[in-house]
Amino acid sequence: MEFFCYHRDRPGSTPLRTEMVEQHWTYMDAFAETMIARGPTFTDDDTLTGSVHILDLPDASAARAFAFDEPGYQAGAYRDVMLRRWSNSLGRTMWDFDGRPDGDRYLVLGFTEPTTDPIELPRGDALIAAGPLLSDDGTMIVGAAVLLEAAPERAAQHVLSPDTYVGIEVHRWEFGGRRT
């Protein structure tokens, strides 16, 4: 089962996140084979705002353990965690993406009223990962999560239609993990 996990930073937690980066990466190393995408989100002034992980895990219990055992969560760095079942509409990982090394990247979240009707997801070469956010039992669509490369930012803002989504969030995002 695929899951979208977004740890949203508690205001003022950047020093704690910076101090714990090695613990975070060591924890994530144990999940490397399951990762579809990962990376931090930022404000325009490069302040950390969260941490995205999309991964394939055996079940919801394993996903909850992943989200809540994360060292930064345990230490109080995050104000909340969004954990949703997800479906990998592109069928690939972020490491399969052929983008520009210096491209501007974004996380776009769209929220819908729960529905069983399929939602239209964006298409195109700029997509890194895309898929619907699902209810815990996987039967209802409650939104979408899209990672993409876009310039300017307003292109990211329009990747999901406000006619379909009751709320849309755009966050600066970059590929995460150890720098090799």
Secondary structure, DSSP 8 states (H G I E B T S, - for coil): -EEEEEEEE-TT-HHHHHHTHHHHHHHHHTTGGGEEEEEEEE-TT--EEEEEEEEE-SSHHHHHHHHHHSHHHHHT-EEEEEEEEE--TT-S-GGG----TT--EEEEEEEEEEESS------STTEEEEEEEE-TTSSSEEEEEEEEE-SSHHHHHTSS-TTT-SEEEEEEE---S---
